[in-house]
Amino acid sequence: MQRLRIGLIGWGTMGAAFGELVQDGPLPISLAAIAVRDPARARAIPMPDGVDVVRPDEALDVDVVVELAGGVEGPLTWARATLERGTPYVTANKALLATHGGELAGLARTNGAALLASASVGGGTPMIEMTTHLAATGRIERLRGAVNATTTYILSAMGEGRSYDEALAAAQAAGYAEADPSLDVDGRDAAQKLAILASVAWGRWRPEADVSTTGIVGLEVQPGETVRLVADATPDRLRVAPIPVDPEDPLARVTGVENLLEITMRDGSIFRVSGPGAGGPACVTAVYADVARLVAGERPILFRSAS
Ligand SMILES: NC(=O)c1ccc[n+]([C@@H]2O[C@H](COP(=O)([O-])OP(=O)(O)OC[C@H]3O[C@@H](n4cnc5c(N)ncnc54)[C@H](OP(=O)(O)O)[C@@H]3O)[C@@H](O)[C@H]2O)c1
């Protein structure tokens, strides 16, 4: 079988872990080019010898583009150019899909290209995969989950008696929160993920703007109380908000980098999936599995464009 040539954009937490998997894993794929912002920067995991390090727009003439860079503006340009030439685009970029996913799905369809982003929600946990599987019957009634580890960490610490500021500082010290935590604590990270899951569940692209979003800044939690930033959607209502949960609720037991998604079907059956939502090696399994579908000859598109 001919090896698929990958153009990889990004050699950070995700990109380097993916690059290692390309070299060690079982699929017949190889890195044709790598693009980073600063090729001269020293790296914990060195880029492999013999692979061209190029600008992102020079990494698109390949069999598959894998974008693990982040941001919206650059990735939008690269995704458009890739899909317009009929080349599959695989990414972990939730911000891109929650703002421009409809346009990109349309471009993929028009040009016979694939668009996949399994790592964009739940990291390595197969949340998009389970949602896609259950959506086939058209009978998903509700999605509900904890999909943001930063707020889970902060809200757990607040339930143990810490103030919001103390809990945020502890999350930053433990590596659970960025120096600028606003995307997480304002609820936008969870809202982007919920928009993508809802798009997959009900087949039509939904932007982040459709999600009613309340963050956790300034929240008060009583000692002993369990609160989670709950992402909750039905076809008519997408909402992210901090909600007190019963100690017996599976969402109450989510800790650390764990994420959990619960899908309720119209017949009342409930499916749950949980696992690590962050960390390069854990999350790139989802990227690799997306590429495996392309190797198998599939040309999937994550969801339909907005109607
Ligand atoms: N980290 C996780 O656990 C995780 C989990 C799920 C999804 N994701 C998603 O995966 C993506 C990557 O995340 P990450 O944590 O791996 O980020 P990261 O560690 O900051 O790495 C980003 C990489 O992209 C490169 N890059 C950024 N902008 C670029 C540009 N304009 N042109 C060329 N290269 C550019 C950077 O180059 P330099 O190295 O030269 O700076 C770096 O190699 C994001 O969309 C993120 O939301 C991450």
The ligand as an SDF file (V2000), in Angstrom:
LIG
                    3D

 48 52  0  0  0  0  0  0  0  0999 V2000
   -2.5710   20.2800   24.2990 N   0  0  0  0  0  0  0  0  0  0  0  0
   -3.6560   19.5180   24.4260 C   0  0  0  0  0  0  0  0  0  0  0  0
   -3.7690   18.7130   25.3640 O   0  0  0  0  0  0  0  0  0  0  0  0
   -4.7660   19.6070   23.4000 C   0  0  0  0  0  0  0  0  0  0  0  0
   -5.8450   18.7110   23.4740 C   0  0  0  0  0  0  0  0  0  0  0  0
   -6.8640   18.7500   22.5020 C   0  0  0  0  0  0  0  0  0  0  0  0
   -6.7870   19.6870   21.4990 C   0  0  0  0  0  0  0  0  0  0  0  0
   -5.7460   20.5680   21.4550 N   0  0  0  0  0  0  0  0  0  0  0  0
   -5.7010   21.5200   20.3260 C   0  0  0  0  0  0  0  0  0  0  0  0
   -4.5810   21.2000   19.5180 O   0  0  0  0  0  0  0  0  0  0  0  0
   -4.0510   22.3870   18.9300 C   0  0  0  0  0  0  0  0  0  0  0  0
   -2.5740   22.5240   19.2900 C   0  0  0  0  0  0  0  0  0  0  0  0
   -2.4430   22.5980   20.7000 O   0  0  0  0  0  0  0  0  0  0  0  0
   -1.0110   22.4480   21.4180 P   0  0  0  0  0  0  0  0  0  0  0  0
   -1.3120   22.3620   22.8800 O   0  0  0  0  0  0  0  0  0  0  0  0
   -0.2140   21.3810   20.7820 O   0  0  0  0  0  0  0  0  0  0  0  0
   -0.3640   23.8890   21.1000 O   0  0  0  0  0  0  0  0  0  0  0  0
    1.1580   24.3320   21.2980 P   0  0  0  0  0  0  0  0  0  0  0  0
    1.8800   23.4050   22.2190 O   0  0  0  0  0  0  0  0  0  0  0  0
    1.1280   25.7810   21.6050 O   0  0  0  0  0  0  0  0  0  0  0  0
    1.7970   24.1470   19.8340 O   0  0  0  0  0  0  0  0  0  0  0  0
    1.4010   24.8970   18.7310 C   0  0  0  0  0  0  0  0  0  0  0  0
    2.3190   24.5980   17.5690 C   0  0  0  0  0  0  0  0  0  0  0  0
    1.8230   25.2360   16.4070 O   0  0  0  0  0  0  0  0  0  0  0  0
    2.8300   26.0710   15.8410 C   0  0  0  0  0  0  0  0  0  0  0  0
    2.1670   27.2700   15.3200 N   0  0  0  0  0  0  0  0  0  0  0  0
    1.2970   28.0940   15.9490 C   0  0  0  0  0  0  0  0  0  0  0  0
    0.8990   29.0830   15.1310 N   0  0  0  0  0  0  0  0  0  0  0  0
    1.5530   28.8980   13.9630 C   0  0  0  0  0  0  0  0  0  0  0  0
    1.5930   29.6090   12.7410 C   0  0  0  0  0  0  0  0  0  0  0  0
    0.8820   30.7220   12.5510 N   0  0  0  0  0  0  0  0  0  0  0  0
    2.3560   29.1200   11.7490 N   0  0  0  0  0  0  0  0  0  0  0  0
    3.1030   28.0040   11.9120 C   0  0  0  0  0  0  0  0  0  0  0  0
    3.1000   27.2800   13.0610 N   0  0  0  0  0  0  0  0  0  0  0  0
    2.3490   27.7460   14.0680 C   0  0  0  0  0  0  0  0  0  0  0  0
    3.7820   26.4320   16.9700 C   0  0  0  0  0  0  0  0  0  0  0  0
    5.0640   26.7440   16.4280 O   0  0  0  0  0  0  0  0  0  0  0  0
    6.3390   27.0450   17.3890 P   0  0  0  0  0  0  0  0  0  0  0  0
    6.6690   25.7160   18.0120 O   0  0  0  0  0  0  0  0  0  0  0  0
    7.4020   27.5190   16.4730 O   0  0  0  0  0  0  0  0  0  0  0  0
    5.8500   28.0610   18.3800 O   0  0  0  0  0  0  0  0  0  0  0  0
    3.7670   25.1040   17.7770 C   0  0  0  0  0  0  0  0  0  0  0  0
    4.6800   24.1850   17.2220 O   0  0  0  0  0  0  0  0  0  0  0  0
   -4.9430   23.5420   19.4270 C   0  0  0  0  0  0  0  0  0  0  0  0
   -5.9550   23.7710   18.4750 O   0  0  0  0  0  0  0  0  0  0  0  0
   -5.5360   22.9750   20.7210 C   0  0  0  0  0  0  0  0  0  0  0  0
   -6.7760   23.5690   21.0570 O   0  0  0  0  0  0  0  0  0  0  0  0
   -4.7200   20.5520   22.3720 C   0  0  0  0  0  0  0  0  0  0  0  0
  1  2  1  0
  2  3  2  0
  2  4  1  0
  4  5  1  0
  4 48  2  0
  5  6  2  0
  6  7  1  0
  7  8  2  0
  8  9  1  0
  8 48  1  0
  9 10  1  0
  9 46  1  0
 10 11  1  0
 11 12  1  0
 11 44  1  0
 12 13  1  0
 13 14  1  0
 14 15  2  0
 14 16  1  0
 14 17  1  0
 17 18  1  0
 18 19  2  0
 18 20  1  0
 18 21  1  0
 21 22  1  0
 22 23  1  0
 23 24  1  0
 23 42  1  0
 24 25  1  0
 25 26  1  0
 25 36  1  0
 26 27  1  0
 26 35  1  0
 27 28  2  0
 28 29  1  0
 29 30  1  0
 29 35  2  0
 30 31  1  0
 30 32  2  0
 32 33  1  0
 33 34  2  0
 34 35  1  0
 36 37  1  0
 36 42  1  0
 37 38  1  0
 38 39  2  0
 38 40  1  0
 38 41  1  0
 42 43  1  0
 44 45  1  0
 44 46  1  0
 46 47  1  0
M  CHG  2   8   1  16  -1
M  END
$$$$
